[in-house]
Amino acid sequence: MINMYFTYLLQLSNDDYYTGSTKNIKLRLDKHQTGAVLYTSKFRPVYLVWYTAFKNKQLALKFEKYLKSSSGKAFRNKHLI
């Protein structure tokens, strides 16, 4: 089985967005929903807006970092949400 890594985008209950990456997207989303992730515990996710898979962790982390940059946020707003 091929190991995949995911970069994802959540819309939070305060209408803000959270960008993250993980190896196990289902487990990570469950942790967000139950409040186990500190950053999203106050404003729980409402929607999984978008996600994509990468063949290695470095690519997923690199794209997550890009989406958190100012040009990445512009890309997100134009193409992903």
DODO-909727 format. One record per atom (N, C-alpha, C): atom name; residue number from 0; x negated, y, z negated. Coordinates in pm, 1 decimal, decimal comma, always signed. Layout:
DODO-909727
@tigu CA&marnu NUM&px X&py Y&pz Z
...
end
This chain:
DODO-909727
@tigu N&marnu 0&px -84,2&py -119,2&pz +0,0
@tigu CA&marnu 0&px +0,0&py +0,0&pz +0,0
@tigu C&marnu 0&px -88,4&py +125,2&pz +0,0
@tigu N&marnu 1&px -49,4&py +223,3&pz +76,7
@tigu CA&marnu 1&px -124,3&py +348,1&pz +86,1
@tigu C&marnu 1&px -86,7&py +438,1&pz -30,4
@tigu N&marnu 2&px -186,1&py +493,6&pz -97,3
@tigu CA&marnu 2&px -160,0&py +591,3&pz -202,9
@tigu C&marnu 2&px -129,3&py +724,9&pz -138,6
@tigu N&marnu 3&px -18,1&py +783,7&pz -179,2
@tigu CA&marnu 3&px +21,4&py +914,3&pz -127,4
@tigu C&marnu 3&px +24,7&py +1012,9&pz -243,9
@tigu N&marnu 4&px -0,4&py +1138,1&pz -211,9
@tigu CA&marnu 4&px +7,3&py +1245,4&pz -309,5
@tigu C&marnu 4&px +103,0&py +1348,9&pz -253,2
@tigu N&marnu 5&px +178,4&py +1411,8&pz -339,4
@tigu CA&marnu 5&px +284,6&py +1500,9&pz -296,7
@tigu C&marnu 5&px +262,8&py +1642,3&pz -348,2
@tigu N&marnu 6&px +296,9&py +1737,5&pz -265,9
@tigu CA&marnu 6&px +309,9&py +1877,1&pz -306,9
@tigu C&marnu 6&px +457,6&py +1908,9&pz -294,2
@tigu N&marnu 7&px +512,1&py +1976,9&pz -395,8
@tigu CA&marnu 7&px +656,3&py +1997,6&pz -399,2
@tigu C&marnu 7&px +691,5&py +2138,0&pz -446,2
@tigu N&marnu 8&px +814,5&py +2176,2&pz -418,6
@tigu CA&marnu 8&px +866,0&py +2307,8&pz -452,7
@tigu C&marnu 8&px +1002,0&py +2291,6&pz -519,7
@tigu N&marnu 9&px +1014,1&py +2346,0&pz -640,0
@tigu CA&marnu 9&px +1140,0&py +2340,5&pz -713,9
@tigu C&marnu 9&px +1199,0&py +2479,2&pz -726,2
@tigu N&marnu 10&px +1331,4&py +2488,6&pz -720,6
@tigu CA&marnu 10&px +1398,2&py +2612,8&pz -755,9
@tigu C&marnu 10&px +1444,1&py +2596,8&pz -899,6
@tigu N&marnu 11&px +1407,4&py +2692,2&pz -982,7
@tigu CA&marnu 11&px +1439,9&py +2686,9&pz -1124,4
@tigu C&marnu 11&px +1573,0&py +2756,1&pz -1153,3
@tigu N&marnu 12&px +1624,9&py +2734,1&pz -1272,8
@tigu CA&marnu 12&px +1754,8&py +2790,2&pz -1310,4
@tigu C&marnu 12&px +1753,4&py +2942,8&pz -1316,8
@tigu N&marnu 13&px +1635,9&py +3005,4&pz -1323,8
@tigu CA&marnu 13&px +1626,6&py +3152,1&pz -1321,9
@tigu C&marnu 13&px +1600,8&py +3204,9&pz -1180,9
@tigu N&marnu 14&px +1620,2&py +3119,1&pz -1079,3
@tigu CA&marnu 14&px +1600,1&py +3150,7&pz -937,2
@tigu C&marnu 14&px +1454,2&py +3173,0&pz -898,7
@tigu N&marnu 15&px +1362,2&py +3140,9&pz -986,6
@tigu CA&marnu 15&px +1220,7&py +3144,9&pz -952,6
@tigu C&marnu 15&px +1184,2&py +3010,3&pz -890,0
@tigu N&marnu 16&px +1062,0&py +2999,2&pz -838,4
@tigu CA&marnu 16&px +1016,9&py +2875,9&pz -776,5
@tigu C&marnu 16&px +894,0&py +2823,3&pz -849,4
@tigu N&marnu 17&px +884,7&py +2693,0&pz -854,4
@tigu CA&marnu 17&px +769,6&py +2626,0&pz -914,4
@tigu C&marnu 17&px +707,8&py +2536,3&pz -808,5
@tigu N&marnu 18&px +576,6&py +2545,7&pz -792,7
@tigu CA&marnu 18&px +503,2&py +2463,2&pz -697,6
@tigu C&marnu 18&px +411,3&py +2370,7&pz -775,6
@tigu N&marnu 19&px +412,2&py +2243,1&pz -738,9
@tigu CA&marnu 19&px +326,7&py +2147,0&pz -806,7
@tigu C&marnu 19&px +284,0&py +2036,3&pz -713,6
@tigu N&marnu 20&px +200,5&py +1948,2&pz -767,0
@tigu CA&marnu 20&px +160,1&py +1830,0&pz -690,9
@tigu C&marnu 20&px +147,5&py +1711,9&pz -786,5
@tigu N&marnu 21&px +164,8&py +1592,9&pz -732,5
@tigu CA&marnu 21&px +165,7&py +1473,1&pz -814,6
@tigu C&marnu 21&px +145,3&py +1348,1&pz -729,6
@tigu N&marnu 22&px +112,4&py +1240,9&pz -794,8
@tigu CA&marnu 22&px +102,8&py +1111,9&pz -727,2
@tigu C&marnu 22&px +238,6&py +1041,6&pz -728,7
@tigu N&marnu 23&px +314,6&py +1060,8&pz -834,2
@tigu CA&marnu 23&px +444,2&py +994,7&pz -849,8
@tigu C&marnu 23&px +553,2&py +1101,8&pz -858,8
@tigu N&marnu 24&px +614,2&py +1134,2&pz -747,1
@tigu CA&marnu 24&px +707,8&py +1246,0&pz -743,5
@tigu C&marnu 24&px +833,6&py +1219,0&pz -826,2
@tigu N&marnu 25&px +884,5&py +1097,2&pz -825,8
@tigu CA&marnu 25&px +1004,5&py +1066,6&pz -902,8
@tigu C&marnu 25&px +979,9&py +1085,4&pz -1052,5
@tigu N&marnu 26&px +869,1&py +1032,9&pz -1102,8
@tigu CA&marnu 26&px +835,7&py +1048,2&pz -1244,4
@tigu C&marnu 26&px +815,3&py +1194,9&pz -1279,8
@tigu N&marnu 27&px +747,3&py +1268,1&pz -1193,7
@tigu CA&marnu 27&px +721,5&py +1410,1&pz -1220,9
@tigu C&marnu 27&px +851,4&py +1490,1&pz -1224,7
@tigu N&marnu 28&px +943,0&py +1462,6&pz -1132,1
@tigu CA&marnu 28&px +1071,6&py +1532,9&pz -1132,3
@tigu C&marnu 28&px +1151,4&py +1499,0&pz -1257,5
@tigu N&marnu 29&px +1146,7&py +1373,5&pz -1299,9
@tigu CA&marnu 29&px +1213,4&py +1335,2&pz -1424,9
@tigu C&marnu 29&px +1156,3&py +1413,3&pz -1542,9
@tigu N&marnu 30&px +1024,8&py +1430,9&pz -1545,9
@tigu CA&marnu 30&px +961,9&py +1507,0&pz -1654,2
@tigu C&marnu 30&px +1005,8&py +1653,5&pz -1651,8
@tigu N&marnu 31&px +1017,5&py +1710,7&pz -1532,3
@tigu CA&marnu 31&px +1066,9&py +1848,6&pz -1521,7
@tigu C&marnu 31&px +1210,4&py +1856,3&pz -1575,3
@tigu N&marnu 32&px +1293,6&py +1762,9&pz -1536,3
@tigu CA&marnu 32&px +1435,3&py +1765,2&pz -1575,9
@tigu C&marnu 32&px +1454,4&py +1747,6&pz -1725,9
@tigu N&marnu 33&px +1369,1&py +1671,5&pz -1791,1
@tigu CA&marnu 33&px +1383,5&py +1647,0&pz -1934,8
@tigu C&marnu 33&px +1312,8&py +1750,5&pz -2020,4
@tigu N&marnu 34&px +1244,4&py +1846,3&pz -1958,8
@tigu CA&marnu 34&px +1176,7&py +1950,8&pz -2034,4
@tigu C&marnu 34&px +1037,8&py +1912,7&pz -2081,3
@tigu N&marnu 35&px +981,8&py +1803,4&pz -2029,7
@tigu CA&marnu 35&px +849,9&py +1757,0&pz -2071,1
@tigu C&marnu 35&px +735,8&py +1834,9&pz -2006,4
@tigu N&marnu 36&px +765,3&py +1919,1&pz -1909,8
@tigu CA&marnu 36&px +663,9&py +2003,2&pz -1845,4
@tigu C&marnu 36&px +678,0&py +2143,1&pz -1904,3
@tigu N&marnu 37&px +574,1&py +2188,6&pz -1972,1
@tigu CA&marnu 37&px +580,0&py +2315,2&pz -2046,4
@tigu C&marnu 37&px +627,8&py +2431,9&pz -1960,6
@tigu N&marnu 38&px +572,2&py +2447,5&pz -1840,4
@tigu CA&marnu 38&px +603,5&py +2564,8&pz -1758,3
@tigu C&marnu 38&px +750,5&py +2570,2&pz -1717,2
@tigu N&marnu 39&px +812,8&py +2456,7&pz -1694,4
@tigu CA&marnu 39&px +952,5&py +2456,5&pz -1649,1
@tigu C&marnu 39&px +1051,4&py +2419,9&pz -1759,6
@tigu N&marnu 40&px +1005,5&py +2403,8&pz -1882,2
@tigu CA&marnu 40&px +1095,0&py +2360,0&pz -1989,6
@tigu C&marnu 40&px +1199,9&py +2465,8&pz -2024,9
@tigu N&marnu 41&px +1167,1&py +2593,1&pz -2011,1
@tigu CA&marnu 41&px +1262,8&py +2699,6&pz -2044,8
@tigu C&marnu 41&px +1366,7&py +2719,1&pz -1933,6
@tigu N&marnu 42&px +1324,9&py +2707,6&pz -1810,4
@tigu CA&marnu 42&px +1414,1&py +2724,5&pz -1695,5
@tigu C&marnu 42&px +1407,6&py +2596,5&pz -1612,0
@tigu N&marnu 43&px +1490,4&py +2501,6&pz -1645,9
@tigu CA&marnu 43&px +1486,7&py +2369,8&pz -1582,8
@tigu C&marnu 43&px +1514,7&py +2378,7&pz -1432,9
@tigu N&marnu 44&px +1456,1&py +2286,6&pz -1357,9
@tigu CA&marnu 44&px +1478,3&py +2286,0&pz -1212,9
@tigu C&marnu 44&px +1624,1&py +2259,1&pz -1177,4
@tigu N&marnu 45&px +1671,0&py +2329,6&pz -1076,0
@tigu CA&marnu 45&px +1805,6&py +2310,6&pz -1023,7
@tigu C&marnu 45&px +1798,9&py +2224,9&pz -898,0
@tigu N&marnu 46&px +1701,1&py +2253,1&pz -813,0
@tigu CA&marnu 46&px +1688,9&py +2183,6&pz -684,3
@tigu C&marnu 46&px +1543,5&py +2146,9&pz -655,8
@tigu N&marnu 47&px +1526,6&py +2032,3&pz -593,4
@tigu CA&marnu 47&px +1400,7&py +2002,3&pz -526,0
@tigu C&marnu 47&px +1417,7&py +2062,0&pz -387,8
@tigu N&marnu 48&px +1351,7&py +2172,8&pz -361,9
@tigu CA&marnu 48&px +1369,5&py +2247,4&pz -237,8
@tigu C&marnu 48&px +1296,0&py +2180,6&pz -121,9
@tigu N&marnu 49&px +1174,8&py +2133,0&pz -150,4
@tigu CA&marnu 49&px +1090,0&py +2083,0&pz -42,4
@tigu C&marnu 49&px +977,0&py +1999,3&pz -101,4
@tigu N&marnu 50&px +931,3&py +1900,0&pz -26,4
@tigu CA&marnu 50&px +810,0&py +1826,7&pz -62,4
@tigu C&marnu 50&px +747,7&py +1767,9&pz +63,7
@tigu N&marnu 51&px +620,5&py +1737,8&pz +53,3
@tigu CA&marnu 51&px +549,2&py +1672,2&pz +162,0
@tigu C&marnu 51&px +445,0&py +1578,5&pz +102,6
@tigu N&marnu 52&px +405,2&py +1480,4&pz +179,5
@tigu CA&marnu 52&px +307,6&py +1381,6&pz +134,1
@tigu C&marnu 52&px +173,2&py +1404,5&pz +202,0
@tigu N&marnu 53&px +67,6&py +1376,2&pz +127,6
@tigu CA&marnu 53&px -68,4&py +1384,9&pz +178,2
@tigu C&marnu 53&px -138,6&py +1252,3&pz +153,3
@tigu N&marnu 54&px -240,8&py +1225,0&pz +232,1
@tigu CA&marnu 54&px -310,7&py +1096,8&pz +219,0
@tigu C&marnu 54&px -410,4&py +1094,2&pz +104,1
@tigu N&marnu 55&px -444,0&py +1212,4&pz +49,3
@tigu CA&marnu 55&px -532,0&py +1212,5&pz -68,0
@tigu C&marnu 55&px -501,5&py +1330,1&pz -159,6
@tigu N&marnu 56&px -548,4&py +1317,8&pz -280,8
@tigu CA&marnu 56&px -519,5&py +1415,7&pz -385,8
@tigu C&marnu 56&px -576,4&py +1554,1&pz -352,3
@tigu N&marnu 57&px -695,3&py +1557,3&pz -294,0
@tigu CA&marnu 57&px -759,5&py +1685,1&pz -264,0
@tigu C&marnu 57&px -675,7&py +1769,2&pz -167,3
@tigu N&marnu 58&px -618,4&py +1705,4&pz -66,4
@tigu CA&marnu 58&px -534,5&py +1779,2&pz +29,1
@tigu C&marnu 58&px -408,1&py +1831,8&pz -38,4
@tigu N&marnu 59&px -346,8&py +1750,4&pz -123,8
@tigu CA&marnu 59&px -225,9&py +1794,3&pz -193,8
@tigu C&marnu 59&px -256,7&py +1912,6&pz -284,4
@tigu N&marnu 60&px -366,5&py +1905,2&pz -358,9
@tigu CA&marnu 60&px -404,0&py +2015,6&pz -448,0
@tigu C&marnu 60&px -440,6&py +2141,6&pz -370,0
@tigu N&marnu 61&px -506,3&py +2123,7&pz -257,0
@tigu CA&marnu 61&px -543,6&py +2238,3&pz -173,7
@tigu C&marnu 61&px -418,5&py +2309,7&pz -120,6
@tigu N&marnu 62&px -318,5&py +2232,2&pz -77,2
@tigu CA&marnu 62&px -197,0&py +2294,8&pz -25,8
@tigu C&marnu 62&px -115,9&py +2357,5&pz -139,6
@tigu N&marnu 63&px -115,3&py +2294,2&pz -256,6
@tigu CA&marnu 63&px -49,1&py +2354,9&pz -373,0
@tigu C&marnu 63&px -112,2&py +2490,2&pz -404,9
@tigu N&marnu 64&px -243,9&py +2495,1&pz -407,2
@tigu CA&marnu 64&px -314,4&py +2620,9&pz -434,5
@tigu C&marnu 64&px -279,9&py +2726,7&pz -330,6
@tigu N&marnu 65&px -274,6&py +2686,6&pz -204,0
@tigu CA&marnu 65&px -236,9&py +2780,5&pz -97,9
@tigu C&marnu 65&px -96,1&py +2834,6&pz -120,7
@tigu N&marnu 66&px +0,2&py +2747,2&pz -152,6
@tigu CA&marnu 66&px +138,3&py +2792,2&pz -172,1
@tigu C&marnu 66&px +152,7&py +2887,2&pz -290,5
@tigu N&marnu 67&px +58,9&py +2883,6&pz -383,6
@tigu CA&marnu 67&px +61,8&py +2973,2&pz -498,8
@tigu C&marnu 67&px -6,0&py +3106,6&pz -469,8
@tigu N&marnu 68&px -75,0&py +3117,7&pz -357,0
@tigu CA&marnu 68&px -140,2&py +3243,6&pz -318,2
@tigu C&marnu 68&px -36,8&py +3338,3&pz -257,7
@tigu N&marnu 69&px -73,8&py +3463,0&pz -240,1
@tigu CA&marnu 69&px +20,7&py +3559,6&pz -183,5
@tigu C&marnu 69&px +58,4&py +3523,7&pz -40,2
@tigu N&marnu 70&px -36,8&py +3482,7&pz +41,7
@tigu CA&marnu 70&px -3,0&py +3442,8&pz +178,9
@tigu C&marnu 70&px +76,3&py +3312,2&pz +179,2
@tigu N&marnu 71&px +48,8&py +3224,2&pz +85,5
@tigu CA&marnu 71&px +125,1&py +3100,4&pz +72,9
@tigu C&marnu 71&px +269,0&py +3125,6&pz +30,9
@tigu N&marnu 72&px +289,5&py +3223,6&pz -56,5
@tigu CA&marnu 72&px +427,1&py +3259,5&pz -96,1
@tigu C&marnu 72&px +502,9&py +3317,7&pz +22,1
@tigu N&marnu 73&px +434,7&py +3396,1&pz +104,4
@tigu CA&marnu 73&px +499,1&py +3449,2&pz +225,6
@tigu C&marnu 73&px +536,6&py +3334,9&pz +319,6
@tigu N&marnu 74&px +447,0&py +3238,2&pz +336,6
@tigu CA&marnu 74&px +474,8&py +3121,0&pz +417,9
@tigu C&marnu 74&px +595,6&py +3044,5&pz +360,8
@tigu N&marnu 75&px +592,8&py +3023,0&pz +229,4
@tigu CA&marnu 75&px +704,3&py +2953,6&pz +161,7
@tigu C&marnu 75&px +836,6&py +3022,4&pz +188,7
@tigu N&marnu 76&px +838,1&py +3154,4&pz +170,7
@tigu CA&marnu 76&px +963,2&py +3228,6&pz +187,4
@tigu C&marnu 76&px +1013,4&py +3228,3&pz +331,1
@tigu N&marnu 77&px +922,3&py +3223,4&pz +425,7
@tigu CA&marnu 77&px +963,2&py +3225,4&pz +567,0
@tigu C&marnu 77&px +998,7&py +3088,2&pz +620,4
@tigu N&marnu 78&px +928,8&py +2983,4&pz +573,8
@tigu CA&marnu 78&px +942,6&py +2851,6&pz +636,4
@tigu C&marnu 78&px +1001,4&py +2741,4&pz +548,6
@tigu N&marnu 79&px +995,7&py +2754,8&pz +417,1
@tigu CA&marnu 79&px +1033,1&py +2643,5&pz +331,5
@tigu C&marnu 79&px +1162,0&py +2663,7&pz +253,3
@tigu N&marnu 80&px +1199,6&py +2789,7&pz +231,4
@tigu CA&marnu 80&px +1322,7&py +2812,5&pz +153,7
@tigu C&marnu 80&px +1426,4&py +2887,3&pz +234,9
end
